[in-house]
Amino acid sequence: MTQPLTSQAILEVLQPVQDPELQKSLVDLNMIRNVKIDQGNVSFTLVLTTPACPLREFIVEDCQKAVRTLPGVQEVSIEVTAETPQQKSLPDRQGIAGVKNILAISSGKGGVGKSTIAVNVAVSLAQSGAKVGLLDADIYGPNDPTMLGLADAQVMVRQGPQGDVLEPAFNYGVKLVSMAFLIDKDQPVVWRGPMLNGVIRQFLYQVDWGELDYLLVDMPPGTGDAQLTMAQSVPMAGVVIVTTPQTVALLDSRKGLKMFQQLNVPVLGIVENMSYFIPPDMPDKKYDIFGSGGGQKTADELGVPLLGCVPLEIPLREGGDSGVPITISAPDSPGAKALREIANRIAGKVSVVALA
């Protein structure tokens, strides 16, 4: 005689199914909830660790296969949702209320397209359903408002219990704060380190960020005051290093990576930007203008993942200039697809660090 279906039986067959990144049982991680059985119809909620889970479809398929091994099961319905885990607190770092994960997008040198990566990763995470903020920490050369279509945005400052509070601008699902909102377009910022440190701390703690799954910090190039301020002020979920394939960029990126390691900030991986050029009139062609394989070689030598390679194509540049990121303007382009995959991998790495 066939045993009746029970919630316990469902959980038992799901016990061997693991989160591929965390390498732990979904049941043990409390990712299987609200199990219901109606005749032969089984339904439950799958709670992922990020809305941008890169392996979402594989996990759902594994769950369906496992439950269908039980006799009497006719249909398996899975509602997929997400709860982004909170990064670990540190005793000597001050977190930001409501912000779960703070991560830096950094580079050893300028001109590698770091802001392009930061903006498109932020937009991709927002498109996946995550709550996202972007802090433009490049005080001397703030470009994120232009890239996010917010060059003419007006931000408000209100009086809070602890002093002035800045309301971030908002577009494409991303909250943004930048020095560009506080100065004239052609006004240079001629500041020494202490003033730079002060404004970054204000952007961290005197902005109404609200509830965020991810706060991305677009760092200035190099290994100076801004990087030290970030690493020593807030508990960071990790850093992503952006480089291009040629040797001079890779040499500087290695220094930037080593600096964060010395400051005990987890390095989530390397992104190789401008990996190859795709001519618009010959989309099947690829030209390695800046060389090839440098990002992978550096990642292998330093023992960190290569999160992805982003091609150099005209829509990518046009998106930055027009204020419509390529992930919005040309979502099916090679660059947009690469950037979405990178965003998903970053989100996965952040979850692993938080739950390790």
C-alpha positions, 0 to 999 in steps of 0.5 A, a space after each residue: 500500500 502506498 504511503 501518504 505524502 507528508 511534508 516530512 517525506 518532501 523534506 527528506 527527499 530534498 535533503 540531498 539537494 544542495 545550493 551549488 555555491 554554498 555546498 550545503 543542503 537547501 533544507 539545512 539552510 532553511 531555503 525550503 519553506 511552506 510545504 503544502 500537499 493537496 492530493 498529488 500536488 506538492 507546492 513549496 517556497 524556495 528561498 534563494 540567497 540573492 534575487 540574482 542567483 546565477 543557478 536559479 533554474 538548476 536549483 529549481 530543476 533539481 528540487 522538482 526531480 527530487 520530489 517527483 521520485 516520491 510515489 503519488 506526486 503529480 505536480 510540483 509547484 515552486 515559488 521562488 523568492 530571495 532573502 539576501 543574507 547580511 554581511 558579518 559585522 566587525 567590532 571595529 567597523 561601523 555598518 550602515 543601518 538597513 544596508 546588508 552588503 557593501 562591496 567595492 568596485 576598484 582598479 589599480 589604474 584609471 581608464 579601465 572602465 571601472 565606472 562602466 562596470 560598476 553602473 551596469 552591475 548595479 543596474 543588473 542587480 536591480 533588474 534581478 529584483 535586488 535593492 541597490 545603491 551606488 556610491 560614487 567615491 571617485 570624488 575628483 572625477 565623478 562620472 556615475 550620474 552621467 552614466 545613469 542618466 542623472 547628470 541633471 538630477 537635483 538632490 535634497 538635503 534635509 535635517 535629521 536627528 544627527 544633522 544633515 541627511 542627503 536624499 540619493 538620486 534614483 534611476 533604473 532601480 539604483 539609488 545614487 550619491 555622487 560629488 557631482 550633485 554637490 558642485 558645478 559641472 566644471 568645478 574641480 575638487 582640489 582637496 587633500 586627503 582628510 577632506 576626501 575622507 570626510 566626504 566619503 564618510 558623509 556619503 556612507 553615514 549621512 545619506 538616506 540609503 533606506 533598505 538595500 541588499 547591495 551598496 556598490 562603491 565605485 572607487 577612484 583608481 589607485 591605492 590611496 586615501 579613498 580605499 583606506 577610508 572604505 576598508 577601515 570604516 565599514 564592514 565590507 562584503 568584498 571587492 571586485 578588481 577591474 582590469 583590461 588585458 594588457 600588461 600595464 593594467 594588470 600590473 596595477 590591478 595586482 597592486 590594488 588586489 594585494 592592498 585589499 587583501 592586506 586590509 582583510 577585505 575579501 577579494 570576490 574576483 577579477 573582471 576583465 573589461 575591454 576584453 576584445 573589440 566587436 566591430 559593429 559592421 562585422 558582429 561575428 569578428 573579434 579583435 584582441 586590441 589590448 591582448 588576450 588572456 591577461 585577466 585569466 592568467 592573473 586570476 590564476 596566479 593570484 588564486 582568485 576567480 575571473 568573474 567574466 570578460 566584457 567586450 569593447 563594443 560601441 553600444 557600451 560606450 554610447 550607453 555611458 555617454 547617453 545615460 542609458 546603460 547597455 544593460 538597459 539599451 541593448 540587453 541582448 548584446 554580448 556586453 550586456 549578457 556578460 555584465 549580467 552574468 558578472 553581476 550574478 556571480 558577484 551576488 553569489 560570491 557575496 552570499 557565500 562570504 556572508 554565510 561562510 
